[in-house]
């Protein structure tokens, strides 16, 4: 079940590793109010996995659009950081280059 919902495009071994290494989230993290969200005045980028079964696609698109993010959609599961690390790395590199231009 984990593989289908979280890592459908991962190998069975990688999906099992991800499943077995999960730890419970500390729900108190969601109770901390954000006083100033960085996306309000800093550039943002988003990689949205279009085959993500863990989050609603409309919500992900809405949040990225609201943040003014440069959105990269990629056919991948929620484990996009592992299964499409090439795309994620390219977006990080682009963000880093642009952040230097903005700061400089």
N, C-alpha and C positions, 0 to 999 in steps of 0.2 A: 504493500500500500504506500509506503514512504516513497519508493522510486517513482510511482505514477504521479504523485502529487508534488514532488519536490525536485526530482532528478531524472525525469523520464529519458533524457538524452545522454545520461551518464552510463558508463559500463556498470554491470551488476556489482563488481568489486568496489568501484568508486561510490556507488549509491549506498552500499552496505557500510562503507567507512563513514560516509556522511550521516547515515542513520544512527550508527553506533556511537558517534562522537557528539551527538546533540546533548546539550545540557538545558535544564529548565531556565526560562528567562525570569529574571527578577522583575515582577510586575510593578514594583515601586518605581521603576524607571519611567513608566508612563504617567506617573503622578507629578513629575517635576515640570513646572511651567517654564517654557522657553521665553526669556525676556526679549531676545532679539534674534530672529532667525537670519543666519548669514545669507541665505538666498535672496533676502530682500534688497541687498545692496552689493552683492558680489556675483560674478558670473557663475553659472551652474551648468552641469552636464548630467545627462541621465542615460543609462543603458537600460532599455526595457526589453525584457525577454517576452516575446509575443506568445510563447507556449507555456508561460508560467501558470501553473494550476494552484499556486499558493495565494496569489493576490488577484483581485479584480483588475482586468485590463483598463477599464474606464477610469478607475481610481488612480492607477499608476500614471496614465496619460494626463489626467487632470492635475495631479500633484506636480508633475514635471513641467507642464505648461504654465501652471500658476507660478512656479519658481522661475519662469523665463529660461528654462534649461534648453540647451541644444540637445535634442533627443535623438538617440540612435536606437532604432528598433532592430532586434535581431531574433531570428527564429531559434529559440532556446528555452530551456526550462528555467525554473527558479535558480538552479545551480549554474547559471550563466557564467559566473566568475571562474568556474572550472571547465565547463564544456565548451565555452567560447572565449577562453582567456585571451585569444588574439584580438578580438573585438574590444574587450574590456581594456586591455593594455593600450590599444590605439586611442581609445577615448581618454584614458588617463594621460597619455603623452600629449594629446592635443590640449587637454585642460591645463596641464602644467606649462606648456609653451605659451598659451594665452594668458595664464595667470601672471607669468613673468612680464608680459607686455602691459597688462593692466597695472601692475605694481610699479613697473619701471617708468 
